[in-house]
């Protein structure tokens, strides 16, 4: 608002000066023409005398020179006044240039102030965003195992599914036992899956690393028994206990994508994880899927290679 007021003030000031310049030039031309016509026919210009005589009277305050030639009196006041008006009009161009230069400095100053204001606004907005995101200081992990009897062939054995549920439950129980001994957390069985909750969020890297280590060992042990177990994992973050139920619903829907041996999450976790320092994992886009009755981008959490 103040910028527009300043710009309009410059514009009005410049327009007034330009109008004054044009007015002085026309007045100088008219005064000179009146002077010549008065010399040619002294009595014929009495109608215009009230308009031009004040110019002569004002000029006489500073300059009054009269010359008589062949009984004709010549008063040079009109000529001098015309020259002065032209000189003033010419000098006003410098004033216009100075005002335009000042206007450019004014624009530059306003741009600097605008940039600083935008920077301060963005900084406050970023701080507000960080403050809001840091409230999501709790983590939910939903994990289940998919088991496959590697000792039987799908072509010749009809009892391939025998013992699968038991092995899946066994793998989940062993994982729960090992994970809770190293990571301080709360666990709960939800629809053949294990729900893990812990805080603070800063421990997420250590928890994911421990989880991967345990899963690797479990796979090795089950492989010795001719069983193949593959985890389906989804991760979310939350701030209040009232948010647990909808977050668990999102985790279940991520499980339905059946992304085996991957840690899936949504943009909410990705945004919170982006504020972490010394990140040990990379959150990369997996694809767009229908989650929570709308299409959302699903991300996968991958360990950053040390090489």
C-alpha positions as CSV (number, residue, x, y, z in Angstrom):
1,X,0.0,0.0,0.0
2,X,2.7,2.5,1.0
3,X,4.7,1.5,-2.1
4,X,1.7,2.4,-4.4
5,X,1.2,5.7,-2.5
6,X,4.9,6.6,-3.1
7,X,4.8,5.6,-6.8
8,X,1.6,7.6,-7.4
9,X,3.3,10.6,-5.7
10,X,6.3,10.4,-8.0
11,X,4.0,10.1,-11.0
12,X,1.9,13.0,-10.0
13,X,4.9,15.2,-9.3
14,X,6.5,14.3,-12.6
15,X,3.3,15.0,-14.5
16,X,2.9,18.4,-12.8
17,X,6.4,19.4,-13.8
18,X,5.9,18.2,-17.4
19,X,2.7,20.1,-17.6
20,X,4.5,23.2,-16.2
21,X,7.3,22.8,-18.8
22,X,4.7,22.6,-21.7
23,X,2.8,25.6,-20.2
24,X,6.0,27.7,-20.0
25,X,7.0,26.9,-23.5
26,X,3.6,27.9,-24.9
27,X,3.4,31.0,-22.7
28,X,6.9,32.0,-23.9
29,X,5.8,31.5,-27.5
30,X,2.6,33.5,-26.9
31,X,4.4,36.3,-25.1
32,X,6.9,36.6,-27.9
33,X,4.2,36.6,-30.5
34,X,2.2,39.2,-28.6
35,X,5.4,41.4,-28.3
36,X,6.0,41.2,-32.1
37,X,2.4,42.0,-32.9
38,X,2.4,44.9,-30.5
39,X,5.5,46.3,-32.2
40,X,3.9,46.0,-35.6
41,X,0.5,47.4,-34.6
42,X,0.6,49.1,-31.2
43,X,-3.1,49.7,-30.8
44,X,-4.4,46.4,-32.1
45,X,-3.5,44.2,-29.2
46,X,-5.3,46.0,-26.4
47,X,-7.7,43.0,-25.9
48,X,-4.8,40.7,-24.8
49,X,-3.1,43.4,-22.7
50,X,-4.7,42.2,-19.4
51,X,-3.2,38.7,-20.0
52,X,0.4,39.8,-20.9
53,X,0.9,43.1,-19.1
54,X,1.2,41.4,-15.6
55,X,4.2,39.5,-17.2
56,X,5.8,42.8,-18.2
57,X,5.1,44.4,-14.8
58,X,6.7,41.4,-13.0
59,X,9.7,41.5,-15.3
60,X,10.2,45.3,-14.6
61,X,10.9,44.3,-11.0
62,X,14.1,42.8,-12.1
63,X,14.8,44.2,-15.6
64,X,13.5,47.3,-17.3
65,X,15.2,48.4,-20.6
66,X,13.4,50.6,-23.2
67,X,14.9,51.5,-26.5
68,X,13.5,54.2,-28.9
69,X,14.1,53.6,-32.6
70,X,12.5,56.0,-35.1
71,X,10.1,57.3,-32.5
72,X,9.1,53.7,-31.8
73,X,9.6,52.6,-28.1
74,X,10.7,49.0,-27.7
75,X,10.3,47.4,-24.3
76,X,12.5,44.2,-24.2
77,X,10.7,42.9,-21.0
78,X,8.5,40.5,-23.0
79,X,11.6,39.0,-24.8
80,X,13.5,38.7,-21.5
81,X,10.5,37.1,-19.9
82,X,10.1,34.6,-22.8
83,X,13.8,33.7,-22.6
84,X,13.6,33.2,-18.8
85,X,10.5,30.9,-19.3
86,X,12.3,28.8,-21.9
87,X,15.4,28.6,-19.6
88,X,13.2,27.6,-16.6
89,X,11.5,24.9,-18.8
90,X,14.9,23.6,-19.8
91,X,16.1,23.5,-16.2
92,X,13.0,21.6,-15.2
93,X,14.2,18.6,-17.3
94,X,17.0,18.2,-14.9
95,X,14.5,18.2,-12.0
96,X,12.5,15.5,-13.8
97,X,15.7,13.4,-14.3
98,X,16.5,13.8,-10.6
99,X,13.0,12.8,-9.6
100,X,13.2,9.7,-11.9
101,X,16.6,8.8,-10.5
102,X,15.1,9.1,-7.0
103,X,12.2,7.0,-8.0
104,X,14.6,4.2,-9.2
105,X,16.3,4.3,-5.8
106,X,12.9,4.2,-4.1
107,X,12.0,1.1,-6.2
108,X,15.3,-0.5,-5.3
109,X,14.8,0.2,-1.6
110,X,11.3,-1.1,-1.7
111,X,12.5,-4.3,-3.4
112,X,15.1,-4.8,-0.7
113,X,12.5,-4.2,2.0
114,X,10.1,-6.6,0.2
115,X,12.7,-9.3,0.0
116,X,13.6,-8.9,3.6
117,X,9.9,-9.0,4.6
118,X,9.4,-12.2,2.4
119,X,12.6,-13.7,3.9
120,X,11.3,-13.0,7.4
121,X,7.9,-14.3,6.6
122,X,9.3,-17.5,5.1
123,X,11.6,-17.9,8.1
124,X,8.7,-17.6,10.5
125,X,6.6,-19.9,8.3
126,X,9.5,-22.4,8.3
127,X,9.9,-22.2,12.1
128,X,6.2,-22.7,12.5
129,X,6.3,-25.7,10.2
130,X,9.3,-27.2,12.1
131,X,7.6,-26.5,15.4
132,X,4.4,-28.3,14.2
133,X,6.3,-31.2,12.7
134,X,8.4,-31.7,15.8
135,X,5.2,-32.3,17.7
136,X,5.0,-35.6,15.8
137,X,7.5,-37.1,18.2
138,X,6.0,-40.6,18.4
139,X,6.5,-43.6,16.0
140,X,4.2,-46.4,15.0
141,X,5.5,-49.5,13.2
142,X,3.2,-52.3,12.0
143,X,5.0,-55.5,10.9
144,X,3.9,-58.9,9.9
145,X,5.6,-61.9,8.2
146,X,4.6,-63.8,5.1
147,X,5.9,-67.4,5.3
148,X,6.6,-69.9,2.5
149,X,7.5,-73.6,2.8
150,X,10.6,-73.7,0.7
151,X,11.0,-77.4,1.2
152,X,7.9,-78.2,-0.9
153,X,7.1,-77.7,-4.5
154,X,4.0,-75.8,-5.5
155,X,3.6,-78.1,-8.5
156,X,3.4,-81.4,-6.7
157,X,2.3,-80.7,-3.2
158,X,-1.3,-79.8,-2.3
159,X,-0.4,-79.2,1.4
160,X,1.8,-76.2,0.7
161,X,-0.2,-74.0,3.0
162,X,0.1,-76.4,5.9
163,X,2.0,-74.8,8.8
164,X,2.2,-71.4,7.2
165,X,0.2,-69.5,9.7
166,X,2.1,-71.1,12.6
167,X,5.4,-70.1,11.1
168,X,4.2,-66.6,10.5
169,X,3.1,-66.3,14.1
170,X,6.3,-67.9,15.3
171,X,8.4,-65.4,13.3
172,X,6.4,-62.5,14.7
173,X,6.7,-63.7,18.3
174,X,10.4,-64.2,18.0
175,X,10.8,-60.8,16.4
176,X,8.8,-59.2,19.2
177,X,10.9,-60.9,21.9
178,X,14.2,-59.8,20.3
179,X,13.1,-56.3,19.5
180,X,11.6,-55.5,22.9
181,X,14.8,-56.5,24.6
182,X,16.9,-53.9,22.7
183,X,14.4,-51.1,22.0
184,X,12.3,-49.5,24.7
185,X,8.8,-49.6,23.2
186,X,5.2,-50.8,23.6
187,X,3.9,-53.7,21.5
188,X,0.4,-55.0,20.7
189,X,-0.9,-57.7,18.4
190,X,-3.3,-56.3,15.7
191,X,-4.9,-58.6,13.2
192,X,-1.9,-61.1,12.9
193,X,0.5,-58.1,12.9
194,X,2.6,-56.6,15.6
195,X,2.1,-52.9,16.4
196,X,5.1,-51.2,17.9
197,X,5.0,-47.7,19.5
198,X,8.0,-45.8,20.8
199,X,9.2,-42.3,21.5
200,X,11.1,-40.0,20.9
201,X,11.3,-39.8,17.1
202,X,15.0,-39.3,17.2
203,X,15.4,-43.0,18.0
204,X,13.8,-44.0,14.7
205,X,17.1,-44.7,12.9
206,X,18.4,-46.9,15.7
207,X,15.0,-48.8,15.8
208,X,15.0,-49.4,12.1
209,X,18.6,-50.6,12.2
210,X,17.8,-53.0,15.0
211,X,14.7,-54.2,13.2
212,X,16.6,-54.9,10.0
213,X,19.3,-56.8,12.0
214,X,16.7,-59.0,13.7
215,X,14.9,-59.7,10.5
216,X,18.1,-60.8,8.8
217,X,18.9,-63.2,11.6
218,X,15.4,-64.6,11.6
219,X,15.5,-65.2,7.8
220,X,18.7,-67.1,8.2
221,X,17.3,-69.3,11.0
222,X,14.1,-70.1,9.2
223,X,16.0,-70.8,6.0
224,X,17.8,-73.6,7.8
225,X,14.4,-75.1,8.6
226,X,13.5,-74.8,4.9
227,X,11.1,-71.9,5.5
228,X,11.2,-68.5,3.8
229,X,9.9,-65.6,5.8
230,X,9.5,-62.1,4.3
231,X,8.4,-59.0,6.4
232,X,5.8,-56.5,5.4
233,X,6.5,-53.3,7.3
234,X,4.8,-49.9,7.4
235,X,5.8,-46.9,9.5
236,X,3.9,-43.8,10.7
237,X,4.4,-40.9,13.1
238,X,1.9,-39.1,15.4
239,X,1.7,-36.5,18.1
240,X,-1.3,-37.4,20.2
241,X,-2.8,-40.6,21.4
242,X,-6.1,-39.7,19.7
243,X,-4.3,-40.0,16.4
244,X,-3.3,-43.6,16.9
245,X,-6.5,-45.2,15.5
246,X,-6.4,-43.4,12.1
247,X,-2.6,-43.9,11.8
248,X,-3.1,-47.7,12.4
249,X,-5.7,-47.7,9.7
250,X,-3.2,-46.1,7.3
251,X,-0.6,-48.7,8.3
252,X,-3.0,-51.5,7.6
253,X,-3.8,-50.1,4.1
254,X,0.0,-49.9,3.4
255,X,0.2,-53.6,4.4
256,X,-2.4,-54.4,1.7
257,X,0.1,-53.3,-0.9
258,X,2.2,-56.3,0.1
259,X,5.5,-54.6,-0.3
260,X,7.7,-57.4,1.0
261,X,11.1,-56.7,2.4
262,X,10.5,-53.0,2.3
263,X,9.6,-50.4,4.9
264,X,6.7,-48.3,3.5
265,X,5.5,-44.9,4.8
266,X,3.5,-41.9,3.7
267,X,4.3,-38.3,3.2
268,X,3.6,-37.5,6.9
269,X,6.5,-39.6,8.0
270,X,8.7,-38.4,5.2
271,X,8.1,-34.7,6.2
272,X,9.0,-35.5,9.8
273,X,12.0,-37.5,8.9
274,X,13.4,-34.7,6.7
275,X,13.9,-32.7,9.8
276,X,16.3,-35.3,11.2
277,X,20.0,-34.6,11.3
278,X,22.6,-37.2,10.4
279,X,20.0,-39.3,8.6
280,X,20.9,-43.0,8.2
281,X,18.1,-43.7,5.8
282,X,16.7,-42.3,2.5
283,X,13.0,-41.9,2.0
284,X,12.4,-42.5,-1.7
285,X,9.1,-42.5,-3.7
286,X,7.7,-45.9,-4.5
287,X,4.5,-45.0,-6.4
288,X,1.0,-43.6,-6.2
289,X,-1.6,-45.8,-4.6
290,X,-5.1,-45.4,-3.2
291,X,-4.7,-44.9,0.5
292,X,-7.3,-43.4,2.9
293,X,-9.9,-43.3,0.1
294,X,-7.6,-41.1,-2.1
295,X,-4.5,-41.4,-4.2
296,X,-1.3,-40.8,-2.2
297,X,2.4,-41.2,-2.8
298,X,3.9,-44.1,-1.0
299,X,7.5,-44.0,0.0
300,X,10.0,-46.7,1.0
301,X,12.7,-46.2,3.6
302,X,16.1,-47.4,2.4
303,X,19.4,-47.5,4.3
304,X,21.9,-45.1,2.9
305,X,24.9,-47.0,1.6
306,X,28.1,-46.4,3.4
307,X,30.2,-46.7,0.2
